[in-house]
Amino acid sequence: MDSGDQRRALEQAAAARGESLAALSRLIGRNAAYLQQFVTRGSPRVLAEADRRRLARYLGVADAALGGPVAEGLVAVARVDAGAAAGRGRVVESERISPLLLDPALLRRLGVRADMASTVRVEGASMEPTLCDGDEILVDGARRMPGPRPAIHVFRRDGMLAVKRLRLMGGEVELASDNPDYGREIVPVRAIEVVGRVVWMHRALV
């Protein structure tokens, strides 16, 4: 990963966490402008190892995403810079950010091929307590057909990206939330485009 990718990864992780670069600079004991200069001017060229590791732990990202060594044997899974809203949905963004590095043994256990996998950030509260705002979910793009038993899927509807528990009902599909404060809908199968089934998630503990 080049230094530009590292700077973008830091900026995006900070935004996802709702943290300013100034606050993160103070977290690692630097002056408030330190990380802003790193992101915008590439100065310093690389982060000090102790700074990088502390930021990675705090932001819940892989050390390698910020310039640390890549552990042998890990595989890269595409990360889409778009939130799958656990509500009505949100507009899909096409930009991809630094890949998530996963143990291939995990993918084998989940029955997921790396080239068919992607991760998406959850936004909103309608899938709580199963999925919470800010969770990153692993989506298996090979499993795009809902079945008669409810399962969590990411899908597009009217140009919006969303995550719900789907259940096939003949020519219709039920879109259900895990949060009882939210309702459910039944729509024609053709009304949605399923991206894939959610098979795993990871969450930063704060």
C-alpha positions as CSV (number, residue, x, y, z in Angstrom):
1,M,0.0,0.0,0.0
2,D,1.5,3.4,-1.0
3,S,1.6,6.4,1.3
4,G,-1.4,8.0,-0.4
5,D,-3.5,5.0,0.4
6,Q,-2.4,5.2,4.0
7,R,-3.3,8.9,4.3
8,R,-6.7,8.2,2.7
9,A,-7.3,5.3,5.1
10,L,-6.5,7.4,8.1
11,E,-8.8,10.3,6.9
12,Q,-11.7,7.9,6.2
13,A,-11.3,6.0,9.4
14,A,-11.3,9.2,11.4
15,A,-14.4,10.4,9.6
16,A,-16.2,7.1,10.2
17,R,-15.4,7.4,13.9
18,G,-16.4,11.0,14.0
19,E,-13.0,12.2,15.2
20,S,-11.1,15.2,14.0
21,L,-7.4,14.9,12.9
22,A,-6.6,17.4,15.5
23,A,-8.1,15.3,18.3
24,L,-6.2,12.2,17.0
25,S,-3.0,14.2,16.9
26,R,-3.4,15.0,20.6
27,L,-4.2,11.3,21.2
28,I,-0.8,10.3,20.1
29,G,0.9,13.2,21.9
30,R,1.5,15.4,18.9
31,N,0.6,19.0,18.0
32,A,-2.9,19.6,16.7
33,A,-1.7,20.1,13.1
34,Y,0.4,16.9,12.9
35,L,-2.0,14.5,11.3
36,Q,-3.6,17.2,9.1
37,Q,-0.1,17.8,7.6
38,F,0.4,14.1,7.2
39,V,-2.9,13.7,5.3
40,T,-2.7,16.8,3.1
41,R,1.0,17.3,2.6
42,G,2.5,13.9,3.2
43,S,4.7,15.2,6.1
44,P,5.9,13.1,7.8
45,R,6.2,10.6,4.9
46,V,5.2,7.7,7.2
47,L,3.8,7.5,10.7
48,A,6.0,6.5,13.6
49,E,5.4,2.8,14.5
50,A,4.0,3.7,18.0
51,D,1.8,6.4,16.6
52,R,0.5,4.1,13.8
53,R,-0.3,1.3,16.2
54,R,-2.1,3.5,18.7
55,L,-4.2,5.1,15.9
56,A,-5.0,1.7,14.4
57,R,-6.2,0.3,17.7
58,Y,-8.2,3.4,18.5
59,L,-9.9,3.6,15.1
60,G,-10.5,-0.1,14.8
61,V,-8.6,-0.6,11.5
62,A,-5.8,-3.0,10.5
63,D,-2.3,-1.7,11.3
64,A,-1.4,-2.5,7.7
65,A,-4.0,0.0,6.5
66,L,-2.0,2.8,8.1
67,G,1.4,1.6,6.8
68,G,2.2,-1.3,9.1
69,P,3.5,-4.7,7.8
70,V,1.1,-7.0,6.1
71,A,0.9,-10.3,7.9
72,E,1.7,-13.3,5.6
73,G,-1.2,-15.3,4.4
74,L,-3.9,-12.7,4.8
75,V,-6.2,-11.9,1.9
76,A,-7.6,-8.5,0.9
77,V,-11.3,-8.1,0.7
78,A,-12.8,-5.1,-1.1
79,R,-14.3,-2.3,1.1
80,V,-16.9,-0.1,-0.4
81,D,-17.1,3.5,0.9
82,A,-20.8,3.5,1.3
83,G,-23.1,2.9,4.3
84,A,-25.8,0.3,4.0
85,A,-28.5,2.0,5.9
86,A,-30.4,-0.1,8.5
87,G,-33.4,2.1,7.6
88,R,-34.9,3.3,4.4
89,G,-31.6,3.2,2.6
90,R,-28.9,5.6,1.3
91,V,-27.5,6.6,-2.0
92,V,-24.8,4.2,-3.2
93,E,-21.3,5.5,-3.5
94,S,-18.9,3.8,-5.8
95,E,-15.6,4.8,-4.2
96,R,-13.5,1.9,-2.7
97,I,-11.2,2.4,0.2
98,S,-8.3,0.5,1.6
99,P,-9.1,-3.3,1.6
100,L,-9.8,-5.2,4.8
101,L,-7.2,-7.9,5.4
102,L,-8.7,-11.2,6.6
103,D,-7.5,-14.6,7.5
104,P,-8.3,-17.0,4.6
105,A,-9.2,-19.6,7.2
106,L,-12.1,-17.4,8.3
107,L,-13.3,-17.1,4.7
108,R,-13.1,-20.8,4.3
109,R,-15.1,-21.4,7.5
110,L,-17.7,-18.9,6.3
111,G,-17.8,-20.5,2.8
112,V,-16.9,-17.2,1.1
113,R,-14.6,-16.6,-1.8
114,A,-12.4,-13.6,-1.4
115,D,-13.2,-12.4,-5.0
116,M,-16.9,-12.5,-4.2
117,A,-16.7,-10.7,-0.9
118,S,-16.9,-7.1,0.1
119,T,-17.5,-5.1,3.3
120,V,-19.9,-2.3,3.9
121,R,-20.5,0.0,6.8
122,V,-23.8,-0.1,8.6
123,E,-25.7,3.1,9.2
124,G,-28.7,3.6,11.4
125,A,-30.5,1.7,14.2
126,S,-33.2,-0.4,12.6
127,M,-31.1,-3.6,12.7
128,E,-30.1,-3.3,16.3
129,P,-29.2,-5.2,18.4
130,T,-27.9,-7.5,15.7
131,L,-26.1,-4.8,13.7
132,C,-25.3,-1.4,15.1
133,D,-24.4,1.9,13.5
134,G,-20.8,1.8,12.5
135,D,-20.4,-1.9,12.3
136,E,-18.6,-3.2,9.2
137,I,-20.3,-6.2,7.6
138,L,-18.9,-8.9,5.3
139,V,-21.1,-9.5,2.4
140,D,-21.0,-12.7,0.3
141,G,-21.8,-11.7,-3.3
142,A,-22.3,-15.3,-4.3
143,R,-25.5,-15.5,-2.2
144,R,-27.8,-13.1,-3.8
145,M,-31.1,-15.0,-3.7
146,P,-33.2,-14.7,-0.5
147,G,-34.8,-18.0,0.7
148,P,-37.9,-18.9,2.6
149,R,-36.0,-18.6,5.9
150,P,-35.1,-15.0,7.0
151,A,-31.5,-14.0,6.5
152,I,-29.7,-10.6,6.5
153,H,-28.8,-9.3,3.1
154,V,-27.5,-6.0,1.6
155,F,-29.6,-4.8,-1.3
156,R,-30.3,-1.9,-3.5
157,R,-33.8,-0.4,-3.9
158,D,-34.5,2.7,-5.9
159,G,-30.8,3.5,-6.1
160,M,-30.4,3.2,-2.3
161,L,-28.3,0.7,-0.4
162,A,-29.8,-0.9,2.6
163,V,-29.5,-3.9,4.9
164,K,-32.4,-5.9,6.2
165,R,-33.5,-9.4,7.1
166,L,-35.1,-10.8,3.9
167,R,-37.5,-13.6,3.4
168,L,-38.8,-14.9,0.1
169,M,-42.6,-15.2,-0.2
170,G,-43.3,-16.5,-3.7
171,G,-43.0,-13.6,-6.0
172,E,-42.5,-11.2,-3.1
173,V,-39.9,-10.6,-0.5
174,E,-40.3,-9.4,3.1
175,L,-38.0,-6.6,4.3
176,A,-37.8,-6.8,8.1
177,S,-35.9,-5.0,10.7
178,D,-34.5,-6.6,13.9
179,N,-35.3,-3.5,15.9
180,P,-39.0,-3.8,17.0
181,D,-39.3,0.0,16.8
182,Y,-39.1,-0.3,13.0
183,G,-41.7,-2.0,10.7
184,R,-41.5,-4.4,7.8
185,E,-42.4,-4.2,4.2
186,I,-43.4,-6.7,1.6
187,V,-42.4,-5.8,-2.0
188,P,-42.2,-7.6,-5.3
189,V,-38.9,-9.5,-5.8
190,R,-38.1,-7.3,-8.9
191,A,-38.3,-4.2,-6.7
192,I,-34.9,-4.9,-5.1
193,E,-31.4,-6.0,-6.3
194,V,-29.7,-8.2,-3.7
195,V,-26.0,-7.4,-3.4
196,G,-25.3,-10.4,-1.2
197,R,-25.9,-12.1,2.2
198,V,-24.3,-10.8,5.4
199,V,-22.1,-13.5,6.9
200,W,-19.9,-11.8,9.4
201,M,-19.4,-8.4,11.1
202,H,-16.8,-6.7,13.1
203,R,-17.2,-3.9,15.6
204,A,-14.8,-1.6,17.4
205,L,-15.2,-1.7,21.2
206,V,-14.9,1.7,22.8
